[in-house]
Amino acid sequence: MSIKEFFEKAREKNFSNIQITEKHTIDSSVEIINGEIESFEDYDNINYSIKSEYNGKTVKASSNYLEEEVLDTLIEKAIATDTNYEDEYLSGNRQIPKNTPLSFDISEEIKRCKKLDHLREEYSSITKLTCYYSETYTNTRIVSMEGVDISTDSHLCNFMVEAIAQKEDETTSFDDSILTTKKEEIPFEEFTRNVMEKVVLQSQKEKIETGKYEILLSSRVASRIISHLTDMLSASSIRNKVSCMENKIGKQVFHPSLTIIEDPRNKDMPGFRLFDDEGWETSKKTVVRNGIVESIFYNIKEAKIKNQKSTGNGYQGIGTRNMYVVPGEKNFKDLLESIKDGIYITDYMGASGTSINSNNGQISLQIFGFRIKDGKLVRGIEPSIMTTTIFELLSNIEEIGSDLKTYSLSTSSPSIQVKQISIAR
């Protein structure tokens, strides 16, 4: 059944409004272990999320197809629902034509990934090399009974490498990834060699003494930490008084060198969106300017409560797309060489009570990485605990690197050099 036929049937059944989000995903991916294909997936899928109003009640459903039985299910939900919940629906004759779905072939990338296994000959301690490549096209289309028909799409390429090294009875792993819109810019061999060199170096671990250290956050770690600002600056978190940023808007909170932008309409970044999941238009905005917090993120629900306009951040609640730390001028090598004695943090995990707390800004993370001596990475470190706050961490910035990298649709960052942060073994 077409969307037009679905709407006609809905009118016959006395629905007062229906809005459909159609998500079309085309994906090809491969996992290659030691030069052999471990798995390959190739799919083309369309899924529908339906929001409808029936007898003054809003109900929702998800489906892989549009048929009359979906409408019957929505009616049953409305009858069984006690609360007269009213939602916002898009209106007006808004039109953004749907593009022709992109077609692509990853056979050349598979060949390149398989050839990377020859690098293992140079590193005798590496027992396993896993290369993962995927290419994904996604189109999000929102159509309503009121004449709205808008569409936005994206094309992503993801390359991930994990290497495992064996030293005596201990194994060490290291991984890294690239998320980009331009696969021709992926340096397959150089990137893989860098991961392999890191795992060999990390297998030579040392226990560090408890104290305060100058640290260098990798772009991946910095991105993950910065991503927590999304929840801290969510209008919902602030309204419910569960955000450490509640009284910080418009104030100098972080180091003056820190500026953070959200730019969903940047086509060169993986999080490109013309509108959010609720159909509200996205826009470029400054989140933090020279250390001063400027923005709060709203979806339609929170905007309605505060009599504001949505900021176009309605992604499964409130989220961001293409939020990034504005890069500095020094490259990664410059940052590294400026550190006489410090720690390069390449990954972390929140476990056994460690976390980033959006409510009070406390940070306690189990970190992994390397010891820095005289501007060089000399060996890996045993897992340690970094204890700080989001305010201390982002106020003690010394330098922001020029190496902006993207690891997710929501947030990206260059490497960030920070002084005097507590690390405990």
C-alpha positions in Angstrom: 0.0 0.0 0.0 1.4 3.4 -0.9 1.5 6.3 1.5 -1.3 8.0 -0.4 -3.5 4.9 -0.2 -2.6 4.6 3.5 -3.8 8.1 4.2 -7.0 7.6 2.3 -7.8 4.5 4.3 -7.0 6.4 7.5 -9.5 9.1 6.6 -12.1 6.3 6.1 -11.4 5.1 9.6 -11.8 8.6 11.1 -8.2 9.3 11.9 -7.9 13.1 12.4 -4.1 13.2 11.6 -1.3 10.8 10.7 2.4 11.5 10.2 4.7 8.9 8.8 8.5 8.8 9.1 9.9 6.6 6.4 13.5 5.5 6.9 15.2 3.9 4.0 18.6 2.3 4.7 21.0 0.7 2.2 24.1 -0.9 3.8 27.0 -3.0 2.7 29.6 -4.2 5.3 32.5 -6.6 5.6 34.6 -7.9 8.4 38.0 -9.3 7.4 40.2 -11.2 9.9 43.8 -12.0 9.0 43.1 -11.4 5.3 40.0 -13.7 5.2 36.4 -12.6 5.0 34.7 -13.4 8.3 31.3 -11.9 7.4 29.6 -9.9 4.7 26.2 -8.2 4.9 24.3 -6.4 2.2 20.7 -5.1 2.8 18.1 -2.6 1.6 15.4 -1.9 4.2 12.5 0.5 4.6 10.9 1.0 8.1 8.0 3.2 9.0 7.3 5.1 12.3 3.7 6.2 12.4 2.3 8.9 14.7 -1.5 9.2 14.6 -4.4 11.0 16.3 -7.6 9.1 16.9 -10.5 10.4 19.0 -8.2 13.1 20.5 -5.5 10.6 21.5 -2.0 10.4 20.0 -0.6 6.9 19.5 2.4 5.5 17.8 3.6 2.4 16.0 6.5 1.0 14.0 6.2 -1.3 11.0 8.0 -2.6 8.0 5.0 -2.1 5.7 1.9 0.1 5.4 -1.3 -2.0 5.4 -4.8 -1.6 6.9 -4.0 -3.8 9.8 -1.5 -1.2 11.0 -4.3 1.3 11.2 -6.4 -1.2 13.1 -3.6 -1.7 15.6 -3.4 2.1 16.1 -7.1 2.2 16.8 -6.8 -0.6 19.4 -4.0 1.4 21.1 -6.1 4.5 21.2 -9.1 2.7 22.7 -6.8 1.1 25.3 -5.2 4.4 26.2 -6.6 6.4 29.1 -4.6 9.6 28.7 -5.6 12.1 26.1 -2.1 12.9 25.0 -1.8 15.6 22.3 1.3 15.8 20.2 2.6 18.2 17.6 2.1 17.4 13.9 3.9 19.1 11.0 1.6 21.3 8.9 1.8 23.5 5.8 2.7 22.6 2.3 6.4 21.9 3.0 8.1 20.0 0.2 11.7 18.7 0.0 11.9 16.1 -2.8 13.2 12.7 -2.1 16.5 12.0 -3.8 17.1 8.9 -5.9 18.6 6.3 -3.5 22.4 6.0 -3.8 23.9 2.8 -5.2 27.4 1.8 -4.3 29.8 -1.2 -4.5 32.4 -2.0 -1.8 34.2 -4.7 -3.8 37.3 -2.5 -4.2 37.4 -1.7 -0.5 37.2 -5.4 0.3 40.2 -6.0 -1.9 42.1 -3.3 -0.1 41.2 -4.6 3.3 42.3 -8.1 2.5 45.7 -6.9 1.2 46.3 -5.1 4.5 47.1 -8.5 6.1 50.6 -8.5 4.6 51.5 -5.8 7.2 51.4 -8.5 9.9 54.7 -9.8 8.5 56.4 -6.7 10.0 55.0 -7.2 13.5 55.7 -10.7 14.8 53.7 -10.1 18.1 50.5 -9.3 16.3 48.3 -12.5 16.2 45.1 -11.0 14.9 44.2 -8.1 12.6 40.6 -7.3 12.1 39.5 -4.8 9.4 35.9 -3.7 9.2 34.5 -1.6 6.4 30.9 -0.4 5.8 29.1 2.0 3.6 25.6 3.2 4.4 23.0 5.3 2.7 20.1 6.6 4.7 17.1 8.6 3.6 14.7 10.0 6.2 11.3 11.1 4.8 8.5 12.6 6.8 5.0 12.7 5.2 1.8 14.0 6.8 -1.9 14.1 5.9 -1.6 17.9 6.0 0.6 18.2 2.9 4.1 17.9 4.4 6.5 15.7 2.3 10.2 16.4 3.3 13.3 14.3 2.8 16.9 14.3 3.9 19.7 11.8 3.3 23.3 10.9 4.1 26.1 8.7 2.9 28.6 7.3 5.4 31.8 5.3 5.1 33.2 3.6 8.2 36.6 2.0 8.4 37.7 0.3 11.7 40.9 -1.6 12.5 41.6 -3.7 15.6 45.0 -5.4 16.2 45.7 -7.9 19.0 49.3 -8.5 20.2 50.6 -11.4 22.2 53.4 -11.0 24.7 54.2 -14.0 26.8 50.8 -15.0 28.4 49.2 -11.5 28.0 47.2 -10.2 25.1 46.7 -6.5 24.3 44.3 -5.0 21.8 44.1 -1.6 20.2 41.5 -0.2 17.8 40.7 2.9 15.9 38.2 4.0 13.3 37.4 6.6 10.7 33.9 7.9 9.9 33.7 10.0 6.8 31.5 11.0 3.8 34.5 10.6 1.4 35.9 7.1 1.1 38.6 8.2 -1.3 40.2 10.1 1.6 40.6 7.0 3.8 44.3 6.1 4.1 43.8 2.4 4.5 47.4 1.3 4.9 48.8 4.2 6.8 45.8 4.0 9.3 46.2 0.3 9.8 50.0 0.6 10.3 49.4 3.2 13.0 47.0 0.9 14.9 49.5 -2.0 14.7 52.3 0.2 16.0 50.1 1.4 18.8 49.2 -2.1 19.9 52.9 -3.3 19.9 53.8 -0.2 22.0 50.8 -0.7 24.4 51.8 -4.3 25.1 54.8 -2.9 27.0 52.8 -1.6 30.0 53.9 0.3 33.1 52.0 1.2 36.3 51.9 4.9 36.8 52.2 6.6 40.1 49.2 8.4 41.5 49.4 12.1 41.0 48.5 15.0 38.7 49.6 14.8 35.1 49.6 16.7 31.9 47.3 14.7 29.6 46.6 14.6 25.9 43.1 13.4 25.1 42.9 11.6 21.7 40.3 13.0 19.4 38.1 9.9 20.1 38.3 10.4 23.9 37.7 14.1 23.6 34.7 13.5 21.3 33.1 11.1 23.8 33.6 13.4 26.7 32.3 16.5 24.8 29.2 14.4 23.8 28.0 14.5 27.4 27.4 18.2 27.0 24.4 17.2 24.9 22.6 15.8 27.9 23.9 18.6 30.2 22.5 21.2 27.9 19.3 19.4 27.2 16.2 21.5 28.0 14.7 18.5 29.6 17.7 17.9 32.0 17.8 21.6 32.9 14.0 21.7 33.5 14.1 18.7 35.7 17.2 20.1 37.6 19.4 17.1 36.8 22.0 19.1 34.9 25.2 20.7 36.2 24.7 23.4 33.5 21.4 24.7 35.0 22.8 28.1 36.1 25.7 28.2 33.7 24.1 29.6 30.5 25.7 32.8 29.4 28.6 32.4 31.8 32.3 31.8 31.3 32.5 28.2 32.3 35.4 26.7 30.3 38.8 27.8 28.9 38.5 30.8 26.5 40.1 28.7 23.7 37.1 26.3 23.7 34.5 27.0 21.1 31.9 24.3 20.1 29.6 24.5 17.1 26.7 22.3 16.0 26.4 22.3 12.2 23.9 19.7 11.0 23.8 21.2 7.5 27.4 20.7 6.8 27.4 18.2 4.0 31.0 17.3 4.5 30.3 15.9 7.9 28.6 12.5 8.6 25.7 13.9 10.7 24.2 15.9 7.8 20.5 16.6 8.4 18.1 19.2 6.9 15.6 18.4 9.7 15.5 16.4 12.9 13.5 13.3 13.6 10.5 15.5 14.4 10.7 17.3 11.1 12.0 20.6 12.6 14.5 22.4 10.4 18.1 22.2 11.7 20.5 25.1 11.8 24.1 26.0 12.6 24.5 27.2 16.2 27.3 28.1 18.6 27.1 25.9 21.7 30.1 27.3 23.5 31.9 30.5 22.4 35.3 31.2 23.9 34.4 29.2 27.0 31.0 30.8 27.4 28.0 28.5 27.2 25.4 29.9 24.8 22.9 27.2 23.8 20.2 25.0 25.2 18.9 22.1 23.1 15.2 21.9 22.6 12.9 19.3 20.9 9.3 20.1 20.2 8.0 18.9 23.5 10.5 20.9 25.6 10.1 24.0 23.4 6.3 23.9 23.9 6.7 23.7 27.7 8.9 26.8 27.8 7.1 28.6 25.0 10.2 28.5 22.9 10.9 27.2 19.4 12.5 23.9 18.8 16.2 24.1 18.1 16.0 21.2 15.7 17.5 18.7 18.2 14.7 16.2 18.3 16.5 12.9 17.9 15.0 10.2 20.1 14.5 12.7 22.8 17.1 15.4 22.5 20.4 15.0 20.6 22.9 16.6 18.3 24.3 16.2 14.8 27.7 17.4 13.7 28.6 19.1 17.1 32.3 19.7 17.0 35.1 21.4 18.9 36.6 24.1 16.7 40.2 23.0 15.9 43.3 24.9 16.9 46.5 25.5 14.9 48.9 22.9 16.3 48.9 19.4 14.8 49.1 16.2 16.9 52.8 15.9 16.6 53.3 19.5 17.9 51.1 18.8 20.9 52.9 15.5 21.7 56.4 17.1 21.4 55.4 19.9 23.9 54.8 17.4 26.7 57.8 16.4 28.7 56.1 14.0 31.1 52.4 13.1 30.7 49.8 10.6 29.6 48.1 10.1 26.2 44.6 8.8 26.7 43.3 6.8 23.8 40.2 5.1 25.3 38.1 4.9 28.5 35.3 2.9 30.0 32.8 3.6 32.6 32.6 0.6 34.9 32.7 -0.3 38.6 31.3 3.0 39.6 33.2 5.1 37.1 31.3 7.5 34.9 30.6 11.0 33.6 27.8 12.4 35.7 25.7 14.9 33.9 24.0 15.9 37.2 27.0 17.2 39.0 29.7 17.2 36.3 31.9 14.6 38.2 34.2 12.5 36.0 35.7 9.2 37.1 36.9 7.0 34.3 39.0 3.9 33.8 41.5 5.1 31.2 43.8 3.4 28.7 46.7 4.9 26.8 50.4 5.6 26.7 53.1 7.3 28.8 54.6 10.4 27.3 58.3 11.1 27.9 60.2 14.0 26.3 57.5 14.4 23.6 57.3 10.7 22.6 55.1 7.7 23.3 57.3 5.3 25.2 55.1 2.5 26.4 51.5 1.7 27.4 50.0 2.2 30.8 48.1 -0.2 33.0 44.4 0.7 33.3 44.2 3.7 35.6 41.5 6.0 37.0 41.1 9.7 35.9 39.2 11.8 38.4 38.1 15.3 37.6 35.1 17.4 36.7 33.8 18.6 33.3 34.6 22.1 34.5 38.1 21.4 35.6 38.9 19.3 32.5 37.7 21.9 30.0 39.0 24.9 32.0 42.6 23.4 32.2 43.0 23.3 28.4 46.5 24.2 27.2 46.0 23.6 23.5 43.4 22.3 21.1 44.8 20.4 18.2 44.1 20.8 14.5 43.4 17.1 13.9 39.6 17.2 13.9 38.3 13.6 13.5 34.7 12.2 13.4 33.7 9.1 15.3 30.0 9.5 15.5 27.1 11.4 13.9 26.6 13.5 17.0 30.0 14.8 18.1 33.6 15.2 17.0 36.7 16.8 18.3 40.5 17.3 17.7 43.0 16.1 20.3 43.0 18.3 23.4 46.0 19.0 25.7 45.0 19.5 29.4 47.2 20.3 32.5 47.1 19.0 36.0 44.5 16.2 36.0 44.4 13.6 38.8 45.3 10.0 37.7 45.4 7.1 40.1 46.6 3.6 39.5 
